[in-house]
Amino acid sequence: MRAISLAAIAALVATPSLAGKIKLKKSMATAKSEHIDDSGIDYSARNIADGKASTVWVEGEDGSGLGSWVEIDFGETRTVTALKVWNGNWYTHDFWERHNRIKDMKIEFSDGTTETVVLQDQHAPEVVKLAKPKETSKVRLFVKGIYRGNTFNDTCISEVQIIDDTPDVEVPVKAYAASSTYPADTDGDYEPPNMSDGLGDSMWCEASEGDGTGEWVEFDFGARKEISKLRLINGNGYSFGFNMKSNLALKATLTFDGGSPEQVSLKPSMMSQTVDFGSKTASKVRMTFDEVKAGKEFNDLCISEAAFLK
């Protein structure tokens, strides 16, 4: 990354919020087979439950992987309503095109019943809503048909999120605006909606000539909502090393379109943090960064996740 000046304000439509996401751990994911790479790159099933789109499960079957499966066992019965799938190899867009993606996917539940869906062949996360809510303790995803990659005959999934019927405490954002946004590169884009996708390796980054002090991002809820907390992952959440390389926010002012502004202190850490600013009612909140801690390599301020809670 290299910082450049960007005068235009980016306004973007966000994906509507779903119900609660089941918190997954890497140990919950297993597979029928896993590709073994001579260079030591990890293509194991656990990559689909690690909160990163840039790590990937690759099946290890002969041929295109038809009949292979990957399973997530969350250990207790939950009422699942949908899955969000990062289909294919999301390491880069080029890798996505070069590897197979799933077309026909059979979903098997813990009672043995199944549901088959057709996934779109698009480099975008896809929400798969079940025909009806399903009580299950696990989901097993079978490869039944593929979209063929242009280079490799291996089928991949990068990430899966499981959506249940638990009410979501996050207030859904209808649209975002930002003072500046770092332009897309080979690693992907840095647009504000990345702050609501649940992934540590996608983020919003500003593009000012300075360190990000005075830059802002605005959350538009589309209607007046009651909010009281900010949940945030500061900086680049891909890894501890990358978190140290980029700038981190230390203080920010929250400006509401109703009520007095509040300055909040933020921890310079990639661990999820929640800041309580008291009950407010607003349809928009602008978060302006007042103080920034310099990174060791990149002079760009990034926020991996940010959500306002009821």
N, C-alpha and C positions, 0 to 999 in steps of 0.2 A: 504494500500500500504506500502511496505517496499523496500527501495532501495537496489539493488544488482549490482555487477559489471557485465558488459556484453561487451566483447571485440569485438564480431562480429559486422560488419556493416550490417544493414538491408537495402536491396534494394527492393522496392515494386512497383508494377504497380498500378496506380491510375485509378479511374473511369473517363472517358472523361467528360469534362465540357459540360453542356447543355446550352441552352439559359437562359435568366433571370428568376429568381424565383420570384413569386408574394409574397410580404411580407405579411405574415398572422398574425392575432391576435387571441388570444384565443376566443374572443367574436364572431368571425366569424363562429364558429363551433356549430352545434346543431345536435340532433339525435332523432330518433323515440322513443328510450328508452335507459336507462342507468342503469347499475347494481348498486344497493345500498348495500354497505358493512357495516356490523354491527360495524366493528372496525374503521370506519370513513375514510377509504382510498378512494380517489377520483378517480372514473372511468368514469368521465363525458366526453362528446364529445370534450370539449375544449382542452383535452390532445393531440389530434391529430394535433393541431396547435400551440403548445407551444415551439417548437424547441428542444424537448427532446425525445429520444427514450425510456427512462426508465419510462415514464408516459404513460398511456394507456386508450383508450376507450374500455369499455366492454359493450356489449348490455345487455338489461335487459328483454329479452323475455323469455317465457317458452320454454324449449327445446334448440336447438342448435343455435337459432338466425336467421334462414332462414326467409327472408322477412324484417329483420331489416335494417335500413339505418343510415348513418351519412352524414351530409351536411356541405360544406364550402361555405359561401356566401361572396365573396370579394367586393361586393357593387358597382362594376362598370364593364362594359363589357370589357373583355380582350380576346385576341386571344390565347387560350390555345393549346399547342402542346403536352404536356405529363404530367403525374403525376409520382411522386416518392413515393413509398409506403413502409413503414416499417410494414409488415403484421404480425399479431399475437401479443403476449405479449413479449416485448423486455426487461422487467425488469431484467431477467437473461435468459440464454439459457435454463435452466431447466424449467422456467415458460413458455418459448416459446413452448417447447415440451408438456407441460401439458395442454395448452389451445388450443381451436380450432383456425385455420387460415382460411381465405377466400380462396376458390378455384375459384369459378365463381363469378365475380363481375360485376354488371351492373352499368354503369356510366350514370346518367341522367343530362342533361344540362338545362339551364334556359328556352329554347324554347320548352322543353318537349321531344326532341329527345334523343335517348339513344345509347350506344355502350356497348357491353358485352365482357369482356376479361377473360382469364384464367390465374390466377396467379400461379407462381411456388411455390412449398412447400420447400422453402429454407430459412434458417436463414440469409438472406442478403437483403438489400434494393433493390427493383425492380423498374426499370423505365418502365412505361407503356406508350408507344407512341400511340397517337390517330391515327386513320386511316387517318384523315386529320385535319388540324388546325380548331379549333372550337371557334367561337365568343360566349362567354357566361359570365354571371356574377356570376355563381355558379356551383358547381358540387355536385351531390348527389350520394353516393356510396351505392349500395344495396348488401346485402349478399344473393347470389342465390345458392351457393354450398359451402361446407366446406371440409377442411382436419381436421379430428377429433383429438383432443388432447388426451393424454394418461391418463388424470385424470379428467379434468373439461369439462363440456359440454357448455362452454361459448365461444363466438367468439369475437376476439379483433383486433383492429388496434392501433398501437403505434404512428405513425406519418405519415403525408402526406405533400408533397411539390407540389405546382402547378407551372408548367413550362409554360411560355408564349413566344411570339415571340420577346420580347425585346432583342436586342443584349447584350451579356454578356460582361461586362467590365473586368471580371477576365480572366487572361491568363491561359488556361488549363494546368495542370501538367500531363506529361506522366508517370513519375516515380519519386520516392523519394529515398533518402538514408539518413541514420542517424548514428551518432557516437555510439549511443546505444538506445535501446528501452526497456521500462519496460515490463516484461512478462505478458501475459494474466492471469487474475484471474477470480473469480466468477462474477465480474462486467463487464467483457468483455476484449477486447484487447486495446493496447495503441499505435498502429501502426501509422506512419506518414500520411497515407491517411485519417485518421480521421479529419485532419485539413481542409479538403475540403468538408465535408458532410453537412454543414449547421446546425449541432447539437451542442448544448452547453454542453451536457453531454457525448460526446465522444471526445477524445483528444489524442495527442502524448505526452508521458512522457519519459524522459530520465532515464537511469538506472545506472548512475555512482555512485561511493562511496561518492562523494562530493555533493555539492548543485546544480550542473548543470553548473557551470562556466566552460567555455571551450568546452562544448558539442555543437553539431551542427546538423542541419537538412538541407538537400539539395533538391532543387526543380529543376527538369529537364523538360523543356518545349518541348524537342524533336526537336526543331529548334530555330533559332534566332528570338526573339520577342522584340518588343519595350515595355518597362515597365517604370513606373514612381512613383508608390505608392505601399505601403504595407498595407493591411488591416488585422487586427489581433484582436483576443480575447485572452487576456493574462491569463495564469493559467487554473484552473479547472472552467469551465463555468456552472457547474450544478446549483450552487446556490452561494449566497454571502458567506455563511458559509463555503462551501467547497473551494471557491476561497481563503479565508483567511488561510485555513489549509495547502495548498501546496505552493511551491516556485513560485515566479513571476519574469519575466525577466525585468531588468531596462535598460540595454544597450545591443546592439547587433551589430556586424559587418556584413554587407552584402558584400560578395565577388562575383563578377561577372566574368564569363569566358571571358569578354571583358570589359575594362574600369576599373577605379580605385575603390577600396573598399570604402564603406561608413559606418560610425558608426552612428547608430540611437538610440535615446532615446525612451523608451517605458513607458507608464503609468502603474503603478501597480494596474490595475482595470479590472474587468470582462466585462466592457462595450466595445463595438466595437470601435476600434480606427484606424485611417488612418494616415500613415506617408508618407510624400512626400519627396523623395530623388532625384528628378530631373530625366530627361530623360536618360534612359540607353537602350542599346541593348545587349541581352544576351540569350544564350540557357540554361544556368544553373545559379542558385544563391544559394550560401551557406550562411546560417544564423548561425553565431557563437555567443554564448551568453557570453558577457564580464562581466556583473554584474548582480547579482541575489539578490532578496529580500527573506529572509527566511520566510517560512510558519510557522504556529503555531503548526502543528502536523507532517506533512510529509516533509522529506528532499528531495523532488523530484520536478524538474522543469517540468511544463506541459504547452502546448499551445493548446487551444481548436480549434481555427480557424486561418488560415493564408493563404492569397492569394495575388498574385501580380496583379496589375491593369495596364491597358494600359495607 
